Amino acid sequence: MAKLIIGNLETCHLPDLGISDLQVRVDTGAKTSALHVDNLERTKVNGKPHISFDLHPDIYNLDQVSRCSAPVFDTRKIKSSNGDVEQRYVIQTRFQLGEHVWPIEITLSNRKDMTYLMLLGREGMGDNVLVDPSKSFLVNT
């Protein structure tokens, strides 16, 4: 498969979470992908750990809230850009850019002070994409 050329900002879909048209900041300096969520609640579904959370898919309308749930894939200590280390839940979900879909791991965090609610890190990009940092929104949704 040819690699998809993406810009520094793209519009993605997280179909397993029922989220579409979410702006994502592409960050080749970040190892892991991160998603801003609120109201994390650990639950069990069929005896297996799940995490429920609120997501604001539209950064221009924070009153819009989607309640999502996913199996807990892992927990990890993550060092943020400001040097703080925190324990985060990790989920595994499908990530879609245009017609291209692949599984990624996403840490759930509080990014309320950040401009974009989702960050796509190197591990999430894998060998699926090439990044043109001088452009934005290169992928047709």
C-alpha positions as a printed Julia matrix, in Angstrom:
141×3 Matrix{Float64}:
   0.0    0.0    0.0
   1.29   3.47  -0.89
   1.87   5.76   2.07
  -0.68   8.45   2.66
   0.71  12.01   2.63
  -0.72  14.01   5.52
  -0.28  17.55   6.81
   0.29  18.93  10.29
  -3.49  18.99  10.87
  -6.02  16.5    9.54
  -9.62  15.51  10.09
  -9.94  11.94  11.34
 -12.64   9.51  12.33
 -12.67   7.08  15.25
 -15.38   4.71  13.99
 -15.26   2.33  16.97
 -16.1    5.26  19.25
 -18.73   6.71  16.93
 -16.66   9.87  16.39
 -16.29  11.54  13.02
 -14.75  14.77  11.76
 -12.34  15.2   14.69
  -9.43  17.54  14.07
  -6.12  15.92  14.94
  -2.71  17.57  15.39
   0.0   15.48  13.71
   3.07  15.45  15.98
   6.15  13.53  14.85
   7.85  14.6   18.1
   5.34  12.67  20.22
   5.73   8.93  20.62
   2.16   8.15  21.63
  -1.19   9.45  20.43
  -3.39  11.21  22.97
  -7.06  12.13  23.19
  -8.57  14.72  25.52
 -11.39  13.24  27.56
 -13.38  14.16  30.67
 -15.18  12.16  33.35
 -13.15   8.94  33.13
 -14.95   6.05  34.76
 -13.55   2.55  35.01
 -16.19  -0.14  34.59
 -16.44  -3.83  33.75
 -18.15  -5.29  30.72
 -18.51  -9.07  30.73
 -15.94  -9.18  33.53
 -13.3   -7.24  31.54
 -12.07  -3.73  32.4
 -13.53  -0.94  30.29
 -13.16   2.8   30.48
 -16.03   5.21  29.87
 -15.37   8.86  29.12
 -16.79  12.05  27.68
 -15.38  13.45  24.46
 -16.02  16.88  22.93
 -15.72  16.13  19.2
 -16.2   19.76  18.1
 -13.58  22.14  19.53
 -15.85  25.07  18.64
 -18.85  23.69  20.55
 -17.78  22.35  23.94
 -21.42  21.84  24.93
 -21.53  18.92  22.5
 -20.52  15.78  24.39
 -20.21  12.18  23.23
 -20.1    9.46  25.9
 -17.75   6.69  24.75
 -16.62   3.36  26.14
 -13.74   1.09  25.19
 -11.88  -1.88  26.62
  -8.81  -0.93  28.66
  -5.85  -2.02  26.53
  -3.11  -0.94  28.97
  -2.05   1.71  31.45
   1.23   3.57  30.94
   3.35   6.25  32.5
   3.54   9.06  29.95
   5.82  12.09  30.11
   4.02  15.14  28.75
   5.62  17.98  26.81
   6.01  19.97  30.03
   7.96  17.12  31.67
   5.2   15.89  34.01
   4.75  12.13  34.26
   1.25  10.71  34.66
  -0.4    7.32  34.56
  -2.84   7.1   31.65
  -5.32   4.58  30.36
  -4.63   3.28  26.87
  -7.31   2.13  24.45
  -6.9    0.48  21.08
  -9.26   1.63  18.35
  -9.54   2.05  14.6
  -8.24   5.34  13.23
  -9.44   6.6    9.85
  -7.99   9.24   7.52
  -9.89   9.44   4.24
 -10.34   5.87   3.0
  -7.38   4.57   5.04
  -8.13   2.77   8.32
  -5.69   1.17  10.76
  -5.61   0.26  14.46
  -3.85   2.62  16.86
  -3.28   2.93  20.58
  -4.45   6.17  22.19
  -3.76   7.42  25.7
  -6.65   9.18  27.41
  -5.61  12.44  29.01
  -6.63  15.93  29.99
  -5.62  18.18  27.08
  -7.98  21.02  28.02
  -5.17  23.57  27.78
  -4.21  22.36  24.31
  -5.65  23.73  21.06
  -6.47  20.33  19.57
  -8.29  17.52  21.34
  -6.3   14.75  19.66
  -2.61  14.31  18.99
  -1.4   11.71  16.48
   2.04  10.47  17.56
   4.69   8.42  15.74
   3.43   5.04  16.95
  -0.07   5.87  15.68
   1.32   6.88  12.3
   3.33   3.66  11.99
   4.47   3.09   8.44
   1.14   4.28   7.03
   1.92   7.95   6.4
   4.42  10.57   5.3
   4.07  14.01   6.89
   4.35  17.33   5.05
   4.62  19.73   8.02
   4.17  22.8    5.8
   0.58  21.91   4.86
  -2.74  21.13   6.58
  -5.78  19.05   5.64
  -4.26  17.14   2.71
  -6.54  14.11   3.09
 -10.04  14.24   1.63
 -12.55  13.09   4.22
